[in-house]
Amino acid sequence: MPDMVRRYARATGARGVVVPVPLPGRQGRAFRDGSLTAGPGADLGTQTFDQWLAALPG
């Protein structure tokens, strides 16, 4: 996630320091282990993060 935030900041011209902060507890574990991602049979988009960044205004 920090890498994505840095890339977004660079694409939008935002300045500042990105500090990774681990989420504790059940919610943090769910983010880390991937259990919050879409399951089998989910409707998924086709646009990548890089494509989304490239389409940002500016």
N, CA, C and O atoms as a Tripos MOL2 file, in Angstrom:
@<TRIPOS>MOLECULE
protein
  232   231    58     0     0
PROTEIN
NO_CHARGES

@<TRIPOS>ATOM
      1 N           0.8080   -1.1940    0.0000 N.3       1 MET1
      2 CA          0.0000    0.0000    0.0000 C.3       1 MET1
      3 C           0.8580    1.2680    0.0000 C.2       1 MET1
      4 O           0.5410    2.2100   -0.7270 O.2       1 MET1
      5 N           1.9290    1.3220    0.7890 N.am      2 PRO2
      6 CA          2.7380    2.5530    0.7430 C.3       2 PRO2
      7 C           3.2530    2.8660   -0.6610 C.2       2 PRO2
      8 O           3.3150    4.0300   -1.0550 O.2       2 PRO2
      9 N           3.6200    1.8330   -1.4120 N.am      3 ASP3
     10 CA          4.1080    2.0600   -2.7710 C.3       3 ASP3
     11 C           3.0120    2.6720   -3.6410 C.2       3 ASP3
     12 O           3.2780    3.5790   -4.4300 O.2       3 ASP3
     13 N           1.7840    2.1790   -3.5000 N.am      4 MET4
     14 CA          0.6750    2.7190   -4.2850 C.3       4 MET4
     15 C           0.4050    4.1740   -3.9030 C.2       4 MET4
     16 O           0.1360    5.0030   -4.7720 O.2       4 MET4
     17 N           0.4740    4.4820   -2.6380 N.am      5 VAL5
     18 CA          0.2440    5.8580   -2.1860 C.3       5 VAL5
     19 C           1.3450    6.7670   -2.7140 C.2       5 VAL5
     20 O           1.0650    7.8900   -3.1350 O.2       5 VAL5
     21 N           2.5710    6.3110   -2.6990 N.am      6 ARG6
     22 CA          3.6800    7.1130   -3.2330 C.3       6 ARG6
     23 C           3.4990    7.3690   -4.7190 C.2       6 ARG6
     24 O           3.7260    8.4800   -5.1980 O.2       6 ARG6
     25 N           3.0930    6.3490   -5.4380 N.am      7 ARG7
     26 CA          2.8830    6.4980   -6.8780 C.3       7 ARG7
     27 C           1.7330    7.4490   -7.1710 C.2       7 ARG7
     28 O           1.8140    8.2530   -8.1000 O.2       7 ARG7
     29 N           0.6580    7.3640   -6.3840 N.am      8 TYR8
     30 CA         -0.4740    8.2820   -6.5430 C.3       8 TYR8
     31 C          -0.0270    9.7220   -6.2500 C.2       8 TYR8
     32 O          -0.3640   10.6470   -6.9890 O.2       8 TYR8
     33 N           0.7250    9.8940   -5.1790 N.am      9 ALA9
     34 CA          1.2110   11.2270   -4.8140 C.3       9 ALA9
     35 C           2.0860   11.7960   -5.9260 C.2       9 ALA9
     36 O           1.9620   12.9690   -6.2800 O.2       9 ALA9
     37 N           2.9570   10.9790   -6.4670 N.am     10 ARG10
     38 CA          3.8410   11.4280   -7.5500 C.3      10 ARG10
     39 C           3.0000   11.8250   -8.7760 C.2      10 ARG10
     40 O           3.2880   12.8320   -9.4230 O.2      10 ARG10
     41 N           1.9680   11.0410   -9.0920 N.am     11 ALA11
     42 CA          1.1340   11.3140  -10.2660 C.3      11 ALA11
     43 C           0.2970   12.5700  -10.0970 C.2      11 ALA11
     44 O          -0.0180   13.2340  -11.0840 O.2      11 ALA11
     45 N          -0.0670   12.9090   -8.8750 N.am     12 THR12
     46 CA         -0.9220   14.0700   -8.6360 C.3      12 THR12
     47 C          -0.1470   15.2930   -8.1730 C.2      12 THR12
     48 O          -0.7260   16.3660   -8.0060 O.2      12 THR12
     49 N           1.1690   15.1430   -7.9610 N.am     13 GLY13
     50 CA          1.9870   16.2590   -7.5200 C.3      13 GLY13
     51 C           1.8950   16.5380   -6.0280 C.2      13 GLY13
     52 O           2.3620   17.5750   -5.5590 O.2      13 GLY13
     53 N           1.3010   15.6260   -5.2860 N.am     14 ALA14
     54 CA          1.2050   15.8030   -3.8350 C.3      14 ALA14
     55 C           2.5910   15.6550   -3.2230 C.2      14 ALA14
     56 O           3.4250   14.8970   -3.7160 O.2      14 ALA14
     57 N           2.8200   16.3850   -2.1510 N.am     15 ARG15
     58 CA          4.1200   16.3280   -1.4940 C.3      15 ARG15
     59 C           3.9360   15.8430   -0.0740 C.2      15 ARG15
     60 O           2.8610   15.9670    0.5120 O.2      15 ARG15
     61 N           4.9800   15.3020    0.4560 N.am     16 GLY16
     62 CA          4.9470   14.8360    1.8290 C.3      16 GLY16
     63 C           5.5910   13.4700    1.9510 C.2      16 GLY16
     64 O           6.0300   12.8740    0.9670 O.2      16 GLY16
     65 N           5.6340   13.0060    3.1460 N.am     17 VAL17
     66 CA          6.2550   11.7210    3.4390 C.3      17 VAL17
     67 C           5.1590   10.6790    3.6420 C.2      17 VAL17
     68 O           4.1760   10.9290    4.3400 O.2      17 VAL17
     69 N           5.3320    9.5280    3.0370 N.am     18 VAL18
     70 CA          4.4050    8.4170    3.2440 C.3      18 VAL18
     71 C           5.0120    7.5130    4.3010 C.2      18 VAL18
     72 O           6.1050    6.9730    4.1270 O.2      18 VAL18
     73 N           4.2970    7.3590    5.3850 N.am     19 VAL19
     74 CA          4.7750    6.5410    6.4910 C.3      19 VAL19
     75 C           3.9150    5.2890    6.5830 C.2      19 VAL19
     76 O           2.7240    5.3870    6.8780 O.2      19 VAL19
     77 N           4.4860    4.1180    6.3390 N.am     20 PRO20
     78 CA          3.6970    2.8950    6.4540 C.3      20 PRO20
     79 C           3.2990    2.6510    7.9140 C.2      20 PRO20
     80 O           4.1340    2.6930    8.8180 O.2      20 PRO20
     81 N           2.0320    2.4000    8.1120 N.am     21 VAL21
     82 CA          1.5170    2.1370    9.4540 C.3      21 VAL21
     83 C           0.7840    0.8020    9.4170 C.2      21 VAL21
     84 O          -0.2710    0.6990    8.7920 O.2      21 VAL21
     85 N           1.3180   -0.2130   10.0710 N.am     22 PRO22
     86 CA          0.6430   -1.5060   10.0590 C.3      22 PRO22
     87 C          -0.6640   -1.4470   10.8570 C.2      22 PRO22
     88 O          -0.7270   -0.8490   11.9320 O.2      22 PRO22
     89 N          -1.6900   -2.0730   10.3120 N.am     23 LEU23
     90 CA         -2.9630   -2.1360   11.0210 C.3      23 LEU23
     91 C          -2.9550   -3.3400   11.9500 C.2      23 LEU23
     92 O          -2.6980   -4.4590   11.5060 O.2      23 LEU23
     93 N          -3.2280   -3.1290   13.2170 N.am     24 PRO24
     94 CA         -3.2230   -4.2470   14.1620 C.3      24 PRO24
     95 C          -4.5620   -4.9930   14.1660 C.2      24 PRO24
     96 O          -5.5390   -4.5440   13.5650 O.2      24 PRO24
     97 N          -4.5860   -6.0870   14.8240 N.am     25 GLY25
     98 CA         -5.8230   -6.8150   15.0790 C.3      25 GLY25
     99 C          -6.3770   -7.5640   13.8850 C.2      25 GLY25
    100 O          -5.6890   -7.8080   12.8940 O.2      25 GLY25
    101 N          -7.6500   -7.9200   14.0140 N.am     26 ARG26
    102 CA         -8.3180   -8.7330   13.0000 C.3      26 ARG26
    103 C          -8.3660   -8.0360   11.6470 C.2      26 ARG26
    104 O          -8.1300   -8.6560   10.6100 O.2      26 ARG26
    105 N          -8.6710   -6.7520   11.6660 N.am     27 GLN27
    106 CA         -8.7620   -6.0110   10.4030 C.3      27 GLN27
    107 C          -7.4120   -6.0080    9.6850 C.2      27 GLN27
    108 O          -7.3470   -6.2340    8.4770 O.2      27 GLN27
    109 N          -6.3550   -5.7550   10.4170 N.am     28 GLY28
    110 CA         -5.0230   -5.7670    9.8220 C.3      28 GLY28
    111 C          -4.6550   -7.1220    9.2640 C.2      28 GLY28
    112 O          -4.0980   -7.2190    8.1700 O.2      28 GLY28
    113 N          -4.9650   -8.1700   10.0090 N.am     29 ARG29
    114 CA         -4.6930   -9.5330    9.5190 C.3      29 ARG29
    115 C          -5.4710   -9.8150    8.2430 C.2      29 ARG29
    116 O          -4.9430  -10.4220    7.3120 O.2      29 ARG29
    117 N          -6.7230   -9.3770    8.1970 N.am     30 ALA30
    118 CA         -7.5490   -9.6180    7.0120 C.3      30 ALA30
    119 C          -6.9710   -8.9010    5.7950 C.2      30 ALA30
    120 O          -6.9840   -9.4560    4.6970 O.2      30 ALA30
    121 N          -6.4690   -7.6870    5.9670 N.am     31 PHE31
    122 CA         -5.8170   -6.9890    4.8580 C.3      31 PHE31
    123 C          -4.5650   -7.7300    4.4170 C.2      31 PHE31
    124 O          -4.3360   -7.9140    3.2220 O.2      31 PHE31
    125 N          -3.7590   -8.1550    5.3740 N.am     32 ARG32
    126 CA         -2.4830   -8.8060    5.0450 C.3      32 ARG32
    127 C          -2.6610  -10.1710    4.4060 C.2      32 ARG32
    128 O          -1.9080  -10.5290    3.5010 O.2      32 ARG32
    129 N          -3.6450  -10.9430    4.8610 N.am     33 ASP33
    130 CA         -3.7660  -12.3130    4.3370 C.3      33 ASP33
    131 C          -4.6100  -12.4010    3.0640 C.2      33 ASP33
    132 O          -4.7590  -13.4800    2.4890 O.2      33 ASP33
    133 N          -5.1620  -11.2670    2.6250 N.am     34 GLY34
    134 CA         -5.8980  -11.2620    1.3650 C.3      34 GLY34
    135 C          -7.3490  -11.6870    1.4730 C.2      34 GLY34
    136 O          -8.0180  -11.8100    0.4470 O.2      34 GLY34
    137 N          -7.8610  -11.9150    2.6700 N.am     35 SER35
    138 CA         -9.2350  -12.3940    2.7940 C.3      35 SER35
    139 C         -10.2660  -11.3150    2.4720 C.2      35 SER35
    140 O         -11.4570  -11.6170    2.3940 O.2      35 SER35
    141 N          -9.8420  -10.0720    2.2830 N.am     36 LEU36
    142 CA        -10.7780   -9.0040    1.9180 C.3      36 LEU36
    143 C         -10.8400   -8.7820    0.4100 C.2      36 LEU36
    144 O         -11.5180   -7.8660   -0.0550 O.2      36 LEU36
    145 N         -10.1430   -9.6060   -0.3460 N.am     37 THR37
    146 CA        -10.1930   -9.4760   -1.7990 C.3      37 THR37
    147 C         -11.4260  -10.1960   -2.3350 C.2      37 THR37
    148 O         -12.0430  -11.0020   -1.6390 O.2      37 THR37
    149 N         -11.7710   -9.8920   -3.5760 N.am     38 ALA38
    150 CA        -12.9450  -10.4970   -4.1970 C.3      38 ALA38
    151 C         -12.7760  -12.0090   -4.3110 C.2      38 ALA38
    152 O         -11.6870  -12.5050   -4.6000 O.2      38 ALA38
    153 N         -13.8420  -12.7110   -4.0860 N.am     39 GLY39
    154 CA        -13.8060  -14.1780   -4.1390 C.3      39 GLY39
    155 C         -14.0740  -14.7040   -5.5360 C.2      39 GLY39
    156 O         -14.2510  -13.9380   -6.4840 O.2      39 GLY39
    157 N         -14.1010  -16.0190   -5.6470 N.am     40 PRO40
    158 CA        -14.3750  -16.6430   -6.9400 C.3      40 PRO40
    159 C         -15.7400  -16.2000   -7.4730 C.2      40 PRO40
    160 O         -16.7040  -16.0920   -6.7150 O.2      40 PRO40
    161 N         -15.8120  -15.9510   -8.7460 N.am     41 GLY41
    162 CA        -17.0670  -15.5690   -9.3720 C.3      41 GLY41
    163 C         -17.4010  -14.0890   -9.2720 C.2      41 GLY41
    164 O         -18.4470  -13.6620   -9.7610 O.2      41 GLY41
    165 N         -16.5340  -13.3000   -8.6480 N.am     42 ALA42
    166 CA        -16.7900  -11.8630   -8.5190 C.3      42 ALA42
    167 C         -16.6120  -11.1830   -9.8690 C.2      42 ALA42
    168 O         -15.7890  -11.6020  -10.6820 O.2      42 ALA42
    169 N         -17.3860  -10.1350  -10.0990 N.am     43 ASP43
    170 CA        -17.2060   -9.3200  -11.2990 C.3      43 ASP43
    171 C         -16.0100   -8.4090  -11.0600 C.2      43 ASP43
    172 O         -16.0270   -7.5790  -10.1510 O.2      43 ASP43
    173 N         -14.9790   -8.5650  -11.8700 N.am     44 LEU44
    174 CA        -13.7570   -7.7880  -11.7130 C.3      44 LEU44
    175 C         -13.5950   -6.8240  -12.8710 C.2      44 LEU44
    176 O         -13.9760   -7.1320  -14.0010 O.2      44 LEU44
    177 N         -13.0410   -5.6790  -12.5990 N.am     45 GLY45
    178 CA        -12.7430   -4.7100  -13.6410 C.3      45 GLY45
    179 C         -11.5060   -5.1210  -14.4200 C.2      45 GLY45
    180 O         -10.8370   -6.0990  -14.0830 O.2      45 GLY45
    181 N         -11.2140   -4.3700  -15.4550 N.am     46 THR46
    182 CA        -10.0510   -4.7060  -16.2860 C.3      46 THR46
    183 C          -8.9690   -3.6290  -16.2300 C.2      46 THR46
    184 O          -7.8510   -3.8530  -16.6940 O.2      46 THR46
    185 N          -9.2900   -2.4620  -15.6670 N.am     47 GLN47
    186 CA         -8.3250   -1.3680  -15.6090 C.3      47 GLN47
    187 C          -7.2920   -1.6290  -14.5190 C.2      47 GLN47
    188 O          -7.6460   -1.9600  -13.3870 O.2      47 GLN47
    189 N          -6.0240   -1.4810  -14.8620 N.am     48 THR48
    190 CA         -4.9580   -1.6600  -13.8830 C.3      48 THR48
    191 C          -4.7320   -0.3610  -13.1090 C.2      48 THR48
    192 O          -5.2240    0.6990  -13.4980 O.2      48 THR48
    193 N          -3.9940   -0.4560  -12.0270 N.am     49 PHE49
    194 CA         -3.6560    0.7380  -11.2560 C.3      49 PHE49
    195 C          -2.8440    1.7030  -12.1030 C.2      49 PHE49
    196 O          -3.0580    2.9130  -12.0350 O.2      49 PHE49
    197 N          -1.9140    1.1850  -12.9010 N.am     50 ASP50
    198 CA         -1.1070    2.0480  -13.7740 C.3      50 ASP50
    199 C          -1.9870    2.7680  -14.7920 C.2      50 ASP50
    200 O          -1.7760    3.9510  -15.0590 O.2      50 ASP50
    201 N          -2.9670    2.0750  -15.3620 N.am     51 GLN51
    202 CA         -3.8780    2.7140  -16.3050 C.3      51 GLN51
    203 C          -4.7110    3.7940  -15.6060 C.2      51 GLN51
    204 O          -4.9420    4.8650  -16.1670 O.2      51 GLN51
    205 N          -5.1490    3.5120  -14.4060 N.am     52 TRP52
    206 CA         -5.9330    4.4850  -13.6460 C.3      52 TRP52
    207 C          -5.1100    5.7320  -13.3560 C.2      52 TRP52
    208 O          -5.5890    6.8560  -13.5090 O.2      52 TRP52
    209 N          -3.8440    5.5190  -12.9290 N.am     53 LEU53
    210 CA         -2.9640    6.6630  -12.6830 C.3      53 LEU53
    211 C          -2.7700    7.4920  -13.9420 C.2      53 LEU53
    212 O          -2.8020    8.7220  -13.8900 O.2      53 LEU53
    213 N          -2.5700    6.8310  -15.0660 N.am     54 ALA54
    214 CA         -2.3360    7.5400  -16.3350 C.3      54 ALA54
    215 C          -3.5640    8.3490  -16.7480 C.2      54 ALA54
    216 O          -3.4240    9.3580  -17.4400 O.2      54 ALA54
    217 N          -4.7640    7.9330  -16.3400 N.am     55 ALA55
    218 CA         -5.9900    8.6220  -16.7230 C.3      55 ALA55
    219 C          -6.3510    9.7810  -15.7950 C.2      55 ALA55
    220 O          -7.3120   10.5040  -16.0560 O.2      55 ALA55
    221 N          -5.5960    9.9620  -14.7250 N.am     56 LEU56
    222 CA         -5.8870   11.0590  -13.7980 C.3      56 LEU56
    223 C          -5.7000   12.3940  -14.5050 C.2      56 LEU56
    224 O          -4.7890   12.5520  -15.3170 O.2      56 LEU56
    225 N          -6.5710   13.3580  -14.1930 N.am     57 PRO57
    226 CA         -6.3970   14.6760  -14.8180 C.3      57 PRO57
    227 C          -5.0900   15.3350  -14.3670 C.2      57 PRO57
    228 O          -4.6360   15.1430  -13.2390 O.2      57 PRO57
    229 N          -4.5270   16.0770  -15.2320 N.am     58 GLY58
    230 CA         -3.3210   16.8190  -14.8710 C.3      58 GLY58
    231 C          -2.1860   16.4550  -15.6570 C.2      58 GLY58
    232 O          -1.1000   17.0010  -15.4620 O.2      58 GLY58
@<TRIPOS>BOND
     1     1     2 1
     2     2     3 1
     3     3     4 2
     4     3     5 am
     5     5     6 1
     6     6     7 1
     7     7     8 2
     8     7     9 am
     9     9    10 1
    10    10    11 1
    11    11    12 2
    12    11    13 am
    13    13    14 1
    14    14    15 1
    15    15    16 2
    16    15    17 am
    17    17    18 1
    18    18    19 1
    19    19    20 2
    20    19    21 am
    21    21    22 1
    22    22    23 1
    23    23    24 2
    24    23    25 am
    25    25    26 1
    26    26    27 1
    27    27    28 2
    28    27    29 am
    29    29    30 1
    30    30    31 1
    31    31    32 2
    32    31    33 am
    33    33    34 1
    34    34    35 1
    35    35    36 2
    36    35    37 am
    37    37    38 1
    38    38    39 1
    39    39    40 2
    40    39    41 am
    41    41    42 1
    42    42    43 1
    43    43    44 2
    44    43    45 am
    45    45    46 1
    46    46    47 1
    47    47    48 2
    48    47    49 am
    49    49    50 1
    50    50    51 1
    51    51    52 2
    52    51    53 am
    53    53    54 1
    54    54    55 1
    55    55    56 2
    56    55    57 am
    57    57    58 1
    58    58    59 1
    59    59    60 2
    60    59    61 am
    61    61    62 1
    62    62    63 1
    63    63    64 2
    64    63    65 am
    65    65    66 1
    66    66    67 1
    67    67    68 2
    68    67    69 am
    69    69    70 1
    70    70    71 1
    71    71    72 2
    72    71    73 am
    73    73    74 1
    74    74    75 1
    75    75    76 2
    76    75    77 am
    77    77    78 1
    78    78    79 1
    79    79    80 2
    80    79    81 am
    81    81    82 1
    82    82    83 1
    83    83    84 2
    84    83    85 am
    85    85    86 1
    86    86    87 1
    87    87    88 2
    88    87    89 am
    89    89    90 1
    90    90    91 1
    91    91    92 2
    92    91    93 am
    93    93    94 1
    94    94    95 1
    95    95    96 2
    96    95    97 am
    97    97    98 1
    98    98    99 1
    99    99   100 2
   100    99   101 am
   101   101   102 1
   102   102   103 1
   103   103   104 2
   104   103   105 am
   105   105   106 1
   106   106   107 1
   107   107   108 2
   108   107   109 am
   109   109   110 1
   110   110   111 1
   111   111   112 2
   112   111   113 am
   113   113   114 1
   114   114   115 1
   115   115   116 2
   116   115   117 am
   117   117   118 1
   118   118   119 1
   119   119   120 2
   120   119   121 am
   121   121   122 1
   122   122   123 1
   123   123   124 2
   124   123   125 am
   125   125   126 1
   126   126   127 1
   127   127   128 2
   128   127   129 am
   129   129   130 1
   130   130   131 1
   131   131   132 2
   132   131   133 am
   133   133   134 1
   134   134   135 1
   135   135   136 2
   136   135   137 am
   137   137   138 1
   138   138   139 1
   139   139   140 2
   140   139   141 am
   141   141   142 1
   142   142   143 1
   143   143   144 2
   144   143   145 am
   145   145   146 1
   146   146   147 1
   147   147   148 2
   148   147   149 am
   149   149   150 1
   150   150   151 1
   151   151   152 2
   152   151   153 am
   153   153   154 1
   154   154   155 1
   155   155   156 2
   156   155   157 am
   157   157   158 1
   158   158   159 1
   159   159   160 2
   160   159   161 am
   161   161   162 1
   162   162   163 1
   163   163   164 2
   164   163   165 am
   165   165   166 1
   166   166   167 1
   167   167   168 2
   168   167   169 am
   169   169   170 1
   170   170   171 1
   171   171   172 2
   172   171   173 am
   173   173   174 1
   174   174   175 1
   175   175   176 2
   176   175   177 am
   177   177   178 1
   178   178   179 1
   179   179   180 2
   180   179   181 am
   181   181   182 1
   182   182   183 1
   183   183   184 2
   184   183   185 am
   185   185   186 1
   186   186   187 1
   187   187   188 2
   188   187   189 am
   189   189   190 1
   190   190   191 1
   191   191   192 2
   192   191   193 am
   193   193   194 1
   194   194   195 1
   195   195   196 2
   196   195   197 am
   197   197   198 1
   198   198   199 1
   199   199   200 2
   200   199   201 am
   201   201   202 1
   202   202   203 1
   203   203   204 2
   204   203   205 am
   205   205   206 1
   206   206   207 1
   207   207   208 2
   208   207   209 am
   209   209   210 1
   210   210   211 1
   211   211   212 2
   212   211   213 am
   213   213   214 1
   214   214   215 1
   215   215   216 2
   216   215   217 am
   217   217   218 1
   218   218   219 1
   219   219   220 2
   220   219   221 am
   221   221   222 1
   222   222   223 1
   223   223   224 2
   224   223   225 am
   225   225   226 1
   226   226   227 1
   227   227   228 2
   228   227   229 am
   229   229   230 1
   230   230   231 1
   231   231   232 2
@<TRIPOS>SUBSTRUCTURE
     1 MET1         2 RESIDUE 1 A MET
     2 PRO2         6 RESIDUE 1 A PRO
     3 ASP3        10 RESIDUE 1 A ASP
     4 MET4        14 RESIDUE 1 A MET
     5 VAL5        18 RESIDUE 1 A VAL
     6 ARG6        22 RESIDUE 1 A ARG
     7 ARG7        26 RESIDUE 1 A ARG
     8 TYR8        30 RESIDUE 1 A TYR
     9 ALA9        34 RESIDUE 1 A ALA
    10 ARG10       38 RESIDUE 1 A ARG
    11 ALA11       42 RESIDUE 1 A ALA
    12 THR12       46 RESIDUE 1 A THR
    13 GLY13       50 RESIDUE 1 A GLY
    14 ALA14       54 RESIDUE 1 A ALA
    15 ARG15       58 RESIDUE 1 A ARG
    16 GLY16       62 RESIDUE 1 A GLY
    17 VAL17       66 RESIDUE 1 A VAL
    18 VAL18       70 RESIDUE 1 A VAL
    19 VAL19       74 RESIDUE 1 A VAL
    20 PRO20       78 RESIDUE 1 A PRO
    21 VAL21       82 RESIDUE 1 A VAL
    22 PRO22       86 RESIDUE 1 A PRO
    23 LEU23       90 RESIDUE 1 A LEU
    24 PRO24       94 RESIDUE 1 A PRO
    25 GLY25       98 RESIDUE 1 A GLY
    26 ARG26      102 RESIDUE 1 A ARG
    27 GLN27      106 RESIDUE 1 A GLN
    28 GLY28      110 RESIDUE 1 A GLY
    29 ARG29      114 RESIDUE 1 A ARG
    30 ALA30      118 RESIDUE 1 A ALA
    31 PHE31      122 RESIDUE 1 A PHE
    32 ARG32      126 RESIDUE 1 A ARG
    33 ASP33      130 RESIDUE 1 A ASP
    34 GLY34      134 RESIDUE 1 A GLY
    35 SER35      138 RESIDUE 1 A SER
    36 LEU36      142 RESIDUE 1 A LEU
    37 THR37      146 RESIDUE 1 A THR
    38 ALA38      150 RESIDUE 1 A ALA
    39 GLY39      154 RESIDUE 1 A GLY
    40 PRO40      158 RESIDUE 1 A PRO
    41 GLY41      162 RESIDUE 1 A GLY
    42 ALA42      166 RESIDUE 1 A ALA
    43 ASP43      170 RESIDUE 1 A ASP
    44 LEU44      174 RESIDUE 1 A LEU
    45 GLY45      178 RESIDUE 1 A GLY
    46 THR46      182 RESIDUE 1 A THR
    47 GLN47      186 RESIDUE 1 A GLN
    48 THR48      190 RESIDUE 1 A THR
    49 PHE49      194 RESIDUE 1 A PHE
    50 ASP50      198 RESIDUE 1 A ASP
    51 GLN51      202 RESIDUE 1 A GLN
    52 TRP52      206 RESIDUE 1 A TRP
    53 LEU53      210 RESIDUE 1 A LEU
    54 ALA54      214 RESIDUE 1 A ALA
    55 ALA55      218 RESIDUE 1 A ALA
    56 LEU56      222 RESIDUE 1 A LEU
    57 PRO57      226 RESIDUE 1 A PRO
    58 GLY58      230 RESIDUE 1 A GLY
